[in-house]
Amino acid sequence: MDASSIAAFVVSTNDVFRTMLSLGVTAGKPYTCCVVPRFENEVSGIIGMSGDVQGMVVLSFPTTTACNVIRAFTGMDMDPSSPDFADAIGELVNMISGAAKAKFEGKNVSISCPSVVIGRGHKVQQPSDALCITIPFECAAGAFSVEVAIKSARAATYATGGAATSNAVTTNTTNAAKAA
């Protein structure tokens, strides 16, 4: 994962919060998830990424911050037990991930439907073969984080020990068959 990938999520988070919630955000210094202990969050929206970029993105909030963010987003108070609350968190992580995905120029990237986990003490396990970077944010609604654990599909293919060669052979064989 390179600096431009992290920058895509910082810019996208800022843009979504500014345009959809009328909240400015300040990004803190990104850090690897395994180096600095995470602050306790009870609400997490999760999106998977596949294609040329693989992994996952987690938008994570303490409950109070999540309630404040949802109020700014929807214009009303919502109880965290409401299905609409989870839908709103899912939509926010979807917008952030979709906007970041658009910044991966020249790459074929798909994002999954969002999942939302609500509850004290939950942990979202990131893929072990992708470096996880946490980007802390502050805004008037409170502190939150965006955790990004992605890798290039090319790096994943080479890590499997040669699958890249067989994929290239299959592609070239298919292209040759089409030309014939």
C-alpha positions as CSV (number, residue, x, y, z in Angstrom):
1,M,0.0,0.0,0.0
2,D,1.5,3.3,-1.0
3,A,0.9,6.9,0.2
4,S,-1.4,7.7,-2.7
5,S,-3.8,4.9,-1.5
6,I,-3.9,6.4,2.0
7,A,-4.3,9.9,0.5
8,A,-7.3,8.7,-1.5
9,F,-9.1,7.7,1.7
10,V,-8.2,10.9,3.5
11,V,-9.5,13.1,0.7
12,S,-12.6,10.9,0.2
13,T,-13.5,11.0,3.9
14,N,-13.0,14.8,4.0
15,D,-15.2,15.2,0.8
16,V,-18.0,12.9,2.1
17,F,-18.2,14.6,5.5
18,R,-18.0,18.1,4.0
19,T,-20.6,17.6,1.3
20,M,-23.0,15.1,2.9
21,L,-22.8,16.0,6.6
22,S,-21.6,19.7,6.5
23,L,-18.7,18.7,8.8
24,G,-15.1,19.5,8.3
25,V,-12.7,16.7,9.4
26,T,-9.1,16.8,10.4
27,A,-7.0,13.8,9.7
28,G,-4.4,12.7,12.2
29,K,-1.1,10.9,11.5
30,P,-1.8,7.5,9.9
31,Y,-0.3,4.5,11.8
32,T,-0.1,0.8,11.4
33,C,-2.9,-1.0,13.3
34,C,-0.5,-3.4,15.0
35,V,1.8,-0.6,16.3
36,V,-0.5,1.7,18.2
37,P,-3.5,0.4,20.2
38,R,-6.8,1.2,18.7
39,F,-9.2,3.5,20.6
40,E,-12.4,1.7,21.6
41,N,-15.1,1.8,19.0
42,E,-18.6,0.3,19.2
43,V,-19.8,1.0,15.6
44,S,-18.0,-0.2,12.5
45,G,-19.0,-0.1,8.8
46,I,-17.0,-2.5,6.7
47,I,-16.5,-2.7,2.9
48,G,-14.5,-5.3,1.0
49,M,-12.5,-4.4,-2.1
50,S,-11.6,-6.8,-4.9
51,G,-10.0,-6.8,-8.3
52,D,-6.7,-5.0,-8.9
53,V,-6.9,-3.8,-5.2
54,Q,-7.9,-6.3,-2.6
55,G,-8.7,-6.0,1.1
56,M,-11.1,-4.1,3.2
57,V,-12.0,-0.6,4.6
58,V,-13.5,-0.1,8.1
59,L,-15.1,3.2,9.2
60,S,-15.2,3.0,13.0
61,F,-16.8,5.2,15.6
62,P,-17.5,5.4,19.3
63,T,-21.3,5.2,19.8
64,T,-21.6,8.9,20.8
65,T,-19.7,10.0,17.7
66,A,-21.7,7.7,15.4
67,C,-25.0,9.1,16.8
68,N,-23.7,12.7,16.2
69,V,-22.6,11.8,12.7
70,I,-25.9,10.1,11.8
71,R,-27.8,13.2,13.1
72,A,-25.7,15.4,10.8
73,F,-26.2,13.0,7.9
74,T,-30.0,12.4,8.3
75,G,-31.2,15.4,10.2
76,M,-32.7,13.3,13.0
77,D,-31.7,11.4,16.1
78,M,-31.5,7.6,15.7
79,D,-31.2,4.9,18.2
80,P,-28.2,2.6,17.4
81,S,-30.6,-0.4,17.6
82,S,-32.6,1.0,14.6
83,P,-32.0,-0.7,11.3
84,D,-31.9,2.8,9.7
85,F,-28.9,3.6,12.0
86,A,-26.9,0.6,10.6
87,D,-28.0,1.5,7.0
88,A,-26.8,5.1,7.4
89,I,-23.4,3.9,8.7
90,G,-23.2,1.5,5.8
91,E,-24.0,4.2,3.3
92,L,-21.2,6.4,4.7
93,V,-18.6,3.7,4.4
94,N,-19.9,3.0,0.9
95,M,-19.6,6.6,-0.2
96,I,-16.1,6.9,1.3
97,S,-14.9,3.7,-0.3
98,G,-16.5,4.4,-3.6
99,A,-14.9,7.9,-3.8
100,A,-11.5,6.4,-2.9
101,K,-12.0,3.6,-5.4
102,A,-12.5,6.3,-8.1
103,K,-9.0,7.6,-7.3
104,F,-7.3,4.3,-8.1
105,E,-6.8,5.4,-11.8
106,G,-6.2,2.6,-14.3
107,K,-7.2,-0.1,-11.9
108,N,-10.2,-2.4,-12.0
109,V,-11.6,-2.3,-8.4
110,S,-15.0,-3.4,-7.1
111,I,-16.4,-2.8,-3.6
112,S,-18.8,-5.1,-1.7
113,C,-22.1,-4.2,-0.1
114,P,-21.4,-2.7,3.3
115,S,-21.7,-4.7,6.6
116,V,-22.2,-3.0,9.9
117,V,-21.2,-4.2,13.3
118,I,-22.6,-2.5,16.4
119,G,-21.6,-3.6,19.9
120,R,-19.1,-3.0,22.7
121,G,-15.8,-4.9,22.4
122,H,-16.1,-6.0,18.8
123,K,-13.0,-6.4,16.7
124,V,-12.8,-6.4,12.9
125,Q,-10.0,-8.7,11.8
126,Q,-8.2,-7.3,8.9
127,P,-6.6,-9.6,6.3
128,S,-3.3,-10.9,7.7
129,D,-1.5,-10.5,4.3
130,A,-2.3,-6.8,3.9
131,L,-0.7,-4.0,5.9
132,C,-3.5,-2.3,7.9
133,I,-3.2,1.5,8.3
134,T,-5.4,3.4,10.7
135,I,-6.2,7.0,9.8
136,P,-7.6,8.8,12.9
137,F,-10.0,11.7,12.3
138,E,-11.5,14.5,14.4
139,C,-14.6,16.5,13.6
140,A,-17.2,18.5,15.5
141,A,-19.2,15.2,15.9
142,G,-16.2,13.5,17.7
143,A,-13.3,11.2,16.9
144,F,-13.4,8.3,14.5
145,S,-11.1,6.3,12.3
146,V,-10.8,4.8,8.8
147,E,-8.8,1.6,8.7
148,V,-7.5,0.5,5.4
149,A,-6.0,-3.0,4.8
150,I,-5.5,-3.3,1.0
151,K,-2.9,-4.7,-1.3
152,S,-2.3,-4.9,-5.0
153,A,-3.7,-8.0,-6.7
154,R,-0.3,-8.2,-8.5
155,A,1.5,-8.4,-5.1
156,A,-1.0,-11.1,-4.0
157,T,-0.5,-13.1,-7.1
158,Y,3.3,-13.0,-6.8
159,A,3.1,-14.0,-3.2
160,T,1.4,-17.2,-4.2
161,G,4.5,-18.3,-6.0
162,G,4.0,-18.3,-9.7
163,A,0.3,-17.9,-10.3
164,A,1.0,-14.8,-12.2
165,T,2.8,-16.8,-14.9
166,S,-0.1,-19.3,-15.3
167,N,-2.6,-16.4,-15.5
168,A,-0.6,-14.7,-18.2
169,V,-0.3,-18.0,-20.1
170,T,-4.1,-18.5,-19.8
171,T,-4.8,-15.0,-21.0
172,N,-2.3,-15.2,-23.9
173,T,-3.7,-18.6,-24.9
174,T,-7.3,-17.3,-24.8
175,N,-6.3,-14.2,-26.9
176,A,-4.5,-16.4,-29.4
177,A,-7.6,-18.6,-29.7
178,K,-9.8,-15.6,-30.3
179,A,-7.5,-14.3,-33.0
180,A,-7.5,-17.7,-34.9
